[in-house]
Amino acid sequence: MNVSTTNKWLVCPTPKPHAKARLFCFPYAGGAANIYRNWQQRLPASIEVCPVQIPGRGNRLSEAPYKDLLLLVEAVGEALLPYLDKPFAFFGHSMGALIGFELAHLLRNQQEPEPTQLFVSGRCAPQAGKMDEPTYALPEGEFIEELRRLKGTPREALEQPELMQMMLPIIRADFEVCQTYEYTLRSPLTCPIKAYGGLQDDEVTRADLEAWGQHTSANTRLRMFPGDHFFLHSSAPALLQSLARDLSVVNLNSIPAASSYLNSGA
């Protein structure tokens, strides 16, 4: 199925119906699909970049944000299922990494195909839980100071009270999604996992990223980039070059599309 420009879950300004594969991209807490807006022009033409817009932001600002990760993943899975008719991969940064990870498990449980690769960025492995200190319910002043510390919210936004009043419920909900998540032990995925991290990230260390290797029976690879937790912006050229190289590792022509999996009863 071709990606529709009217699908509220997918923000794909330049659909590529003849692409060989799709890359679904999930945002970090407080982020929207537009953080991936330039990726299509900087990744191979054979890949259709499909940023996922979750409720509460962008064109879905009027919708209530999710506060439970598994409920969010169920909704994302239902929305994306029609678009898994060709090989696909997941990329997620921070909260987005958890979404991609749990969605890959959900698809497997439903006897749907797993992604060809799972890219997890700026997030410790789910069994570690290091990032899950409960800050989502802090008083407003303390919560804003926490946002300053994390450096993920532009300073200009933090200094505009009216804008922050609009953004805070969304960011709090996303933090609750991450901080109330409970990892469940399961058998490893069969798709390769590629972990990306920032060399100056005080929240997620190299060891935290290496621990993702426990979650796949295939190969894993770790790549570190200059920058803090939001290195995906500051080191975007290097990250996208690496992502393009990692995507090219898989021979997409040799991987059956989702419909082939379903028809074979796999």
Rosetta blueprint (number, residue, H / E / L):
1 M L
2 N L
3 V L
4 S L
5 T L
6 T L
7 N L
8 K L
9 W L
10 L E
11 V L
12 C L
13 P L
14 T L
15 P L
16 K L
17 P L
18 H L
19 A L
20 K L
21 A E
22 R E
23 L E
24 F E
25 C E
26 F E
27 P L
28 Y L
29 A L
30 G L
31 G L
32 A L
33 A H
34 N H
35 I H
36 Y H
37 R L
38 N L
39 W H
40 Q H
41 Q H
42 R H
43 L L
44 P L
45 A L
46 S L
47 I E
48 E E
49 V E
50 C E
51 P E
52 V E
53 Q L
54 I L
55 P L
56 G L
57 R L
58 G H
59 N H
60 R H
61 L L
62 S L
63 E L
64 A L
65 P L
66 Y L
67 K L
68 D L
69 L H
70 L H
71 L H
72 L H
73 V H
74 E H
75 A H
76 V H
77 G H
78 E H
79 A H
80 L H
81 L H
82 P H
83 Y H
84 L L
85 D L
86 K L
87 P L
88 F E
89 A E
90 F E
91 F E
92 G E
93 H E
94 S L
95 M H
96 G H
97 A H
98 L H
99 I H
100 G H
101 F H
102 E H
103 L H
104 A H
105 H H
106 L H
107 L H
108 R H
109 N H
110 Q L
111 Q L
112 E L
113 P L
114 E L
115 P L
116 T L
117 Q L
118 L E
119 F E
120 V E
121 S E
122 G L
123 R L
124 C L
125 A L
126 P L
127 Q L
128 A L
129 G L
130 K L
131 M L
132 D L
133 E L
134 P L
135 T L
136 Y L
137 A L
138 L L
139 P L
140 E H
141 G H
142 E H
143 F H
144 I H
145 E H
146 E H
147 L H
148 R H
149 R H
150 L H
151 K L
152 G L
153 T L
154 P L
155 R H
156 E H
157 A H
158 L H
159 E L
160 Q L
161 P H
162 E H
163 L H
164 M H
165 Q H
166 M H
167 M H
168 L H
169 P H
170 I H
171 I H
172 R H
173 A H
174 D H
175 F H
176 E H
177 V H
178 C H
179 Q H
180 T L
181 Y L
182 E L
183 Y L
184 T L
185 L L
186 R L
187 S L
188 P L
189 L E
190 T L
191 C L
192 P L
193 I E
194 K E
195 A E
196 Y E
197 G E
198 G E
199 L L
200 Q L
201 D L
202 D L
203 E L
204 V L
205 T L
206 R H
207 A H
208 D H
209 L H
210 E H
211 A H
212 W H
213 G H
214 Q H
215 H H
216 T E
217 S L
218 A L
219 N L
220 T E
221 R E
222 L E
223 R E
224 M E
225 F E
226 P L
227 G L
228 D L
229 H L
230 F L
231 F H
232 L H
233 H H
234 S H
235 S L
236 A H
237 P H
238 A H
239 L H
240 L H
241 Q H
242 S H
243 L H
244 A H
245 R H
246 D H
247 L H
248 S H
249 V H
250 V L
251 N L
252 L H
253 N H
254 S H
255 I L
256 P L
257 A L
258 A H
259 S H
260 S H
261 Y H
262 L H
263 N H
264 S H
265 G L
266 A L
